[in-house]
Every structure is written in structure tokens, then in C-alpha cells.
């Protein structure tokens, strides 16, 4: 329900109707509406691992890392506009609610943990910021496709910043 209607539209009745469960079940398992919202937002974290971590784990070269990032931005593993809208809901709601901010921080930490095996932390932060920026652009301009080369070049430049002495660059971290 949050994905389609936003956090501000969440109510016990609405969620119960959407889930096709009795209202009493909703209030039994989630005594507060805030708890229900937090649980729903936290569940989005489980979507990230198969979508992003698995392709990065399979990367053998810096070019493979870039391919995974391009796919996460505009390709086969990229989120739908509905998913991006949900991520934006978490970001905006988290700016005002410390408990949602903790969920957002956990999502950010998960994203960094997925990137850190292939790039240093400072570069992982830059990649994460760029990825969120591209997603925000897609949401703001749904009728304008991003050009693959335009997305790829910044990722190539950022990944190359790891330098030849980074373990992934030097010997292929995922080779064994």
C-alpha cells in the first residue's frame, strides 16, 4: 500500500483491506500504526540483496562492477518507478522521524556493505550518491530515458578511482 499510495495514506483499515485480512489481525500484530509502517519500510531492505549484491559478488573485473551498476540504474536489476517512489518516501519520512531515519540508515549501510568488497568506502559512498541521484532523475522525468553511455561513463570514472593498488583492481577480489 505504501508503494502505491504513500506513507500519508496508510491506515489500519486500508492495509487490512489491501492485504485481505481482518482489521483485528492488523491491530493485534501491529499495536501501533507507526510499528506497521516501520515494519513495511524495513522489509524493503530484503529487496536490495538479490537485486544488487548478487551481481556485484559475481563481478570479476572493474568492467563487471560498472556493468552491475549500470544495470542497477537503468537495466535489468533497476527498480521500477513505484519502487523508487517508495525509496523517496523513506528518505523524506526519515528526515522527520528518527525511527524511519534508522531504517534509512540501515538501507544506506546495506548498500555500502554491498559495494565495499569491490571498491573502497569513499568510492562506495560516491557510487551510492550517484545511484540515488539517477533514480531521483528517473522519478522526476519518467518519460525521459537515460542513455546507457551517459550512465556508464561516470561509473567507469568513479570505479577507476580505486586505483591499481586496490585488491579488486590488482588481483580480482572475486576470483577465488
VENVENCOR-V427618 format. One record per residue. SS is DSSP state (A for helix, B for strand, O for the rest). PSI is psi as a letter, one per 40 degrees, with the letter a starting at -180 (NA if undefined). Layout:
# VENVENCOR-V427618
SS;PSI  SS;PSI
This chain:
# VENVENCOR-V427618
O;d  A;d  A;d  A;d  A;e  O;i  A;d  A;e  A;e  O;h  O;i  A;d  A;d  A;d  A;d  A;d  A;d  A;d  A;e  O;f  O;i  O;i  A;d  A;d  A;d  A;d  A;d  A;d  A;d  O;g  O;d  O;i  A;d  A;d  A;d  A;d  A;d  A;d  A;d  A;d  A;d  A;d  A;e  O;d  A;d  A;e  A;d  A;d  A;d  A;d  A;d  A;d  A;d  A;d  A;d  A;d  A;d  O;e  O;h  O;e  O;i  A;d  A;d  A;d  A;d  A;d  A;d  A;d  A;d  A;d  A;d  A;d  A;d  A;e  O;a  O;d  O;e  O;i  O;i  O;i  A;d  A;d  A;d  A;d  A;d  A;d  A;d  A;d  A;d  A;d  A;d  A;d  A;d  A;d  O;d  O;e  O;h  A;d  A;d  A;d  A;d  A;d  A;d  A;d  A;d  A;d  A;d  A;d  A;d  A;d  A;d  A;d  A;d  A;d  A;d  A;d  O;e  O;e  O;i  O;i  A;d  A;d  A;d  A;d  A;d  A;d  A;d  A;d  A;d  A;d  A;d  A;d  A;d  A;d  A;d  A;d  A;d  A;d  A;d  A;d  O;g  O;d  O;e  O;h  O;i  O;h  O;h  A;d  A;d  A;d  A;d  A;d  A;d  A;d  A;d  A;d  A;d  A;d  A;d  A;d  O;e  O;d  O;i  O;e  O;e  O;h  A;d  A;d  A;d  A;d  A;e  O;g  A;d  A;e  A;e  O;NA
